[in-house]
């Protein structure tokens, strides 16, 4: 799996906007930002600094970065600008200082105001760090549908229906592996389950703050009940799957265990007690490894989840 430059840029911009970073400069090839406190904690690896800020309550000074999405194009533009700058300096060198010392270029800014530059290409350490921060911060969300400008001007408050949405990862394990992702939602107002919850969210703009001129309808289903509904749906779906893969995996497991039994049958009869004990330990360890590799099992986990307040159709 890989990502295009455009996909990387869209992903990073979404992260920066979600974490409320300040955009200083932006082009099709780069973005320069002053990190928010949250993003600085995620990306700069300054635990002692943030520990000091938390203890003292001092105003934090976050770092600034220039993230490059297309390094080749960015270098090309930088060279053009440098060349243009050199031409401009030729006109300024005929000064008293210029005649003696040459053109005087500005010194780089150091300290908190310094802007670090990093290339964000697929596989780069900083991009991996952003992926990890987004995964950690996005595991649980609390979002509202953006009703648009029209709703702000209307006199009637819009009713919002709360939904519990969970993205389940289902892993089928044996000596081979298969994964499935399912995004289900349950209304905390009616208990209705939507098995195509991702489609319901398609085309909807979501935001972390409650919009103006809307109200949330009271829930009739608790989070625990909603969670139980969705887990029951997953169990029912798994019960209807074809599980012949597990039977085949179990057959392969039995074949492998039979080979191990055959190999160790004479070794376990060794007369030397110390050697026999050693062989028995190896035998049990090998059987454990084979069981772990071949034993069919299904693992279900919640990749991410959240409460989604969506405009009620009523």
Secondary structure as GFF3:
##gff-version 3
##sequence-region A 1 314
A	DSSP	alpha_helix	5	18	.	.	.	ID=ss1
A	DSSP	beta_strand	22	27	.	.	.	ID=ss2
A	DSSP	beta_strand	30	34	.	.	.	ID=ss3
A	DSSP	alpha_helix	37	43	.	.	.	ID=ss4
A	DSSP	alpha_helix	47	56	.	.	.	ID=ss5
A	DSSP	beta_strand	64	68	.	.	.	ID=ss6
A	DSSP	alpha_helix	71	90	.	.	.	ID=ss7
A	DSSP	alpha_helix	96	101	.	.	.	ID=ss8
A	DSSP	three_ten_helix	111	113	.	.	.	ID=ss9
A	DSSP	beta_strand	115	119	.	.	.	ID=ss10
A	DSSP	alpha_helix	125	137	.	.	.	ID=ss11
A	DSSP	beta_strand	140	145	.	.	.	ID=ss12
A	DSSP	alpha_helix	149	153	.	.	.	ID=ss13
A	DSSP	beta_strand	158	173	.	.	.	ID=ss14
A	DSSP	beta_strand	177	187	.	.	.	ID=ss15
A	DSSP	beta_strand	193	194	.	.	.	ID=ss16
A	DSSP	alpha_helix	197	201	.	.	.	ID=ss17
A	DSSP	beta_strand	206	207	.	.	.	ID=ss18
A	DSSP	beta_strand	214	216	.	.	.	ID=ss19
A	DSSP	alpha_helix	223	239	.	.	.	ID=ss20
A	DSSP	alpha_helix	244	264	.	.	.	ID=ss21
A	DSSP	three_ten_helix	267	269	.	.	.	ID=ss22
A	DSSP	alpha_helix	273	294	.	.	.	ID=ss23
A	DSSP	beta_strand	297	311	.	.	.	ID=ss24
###
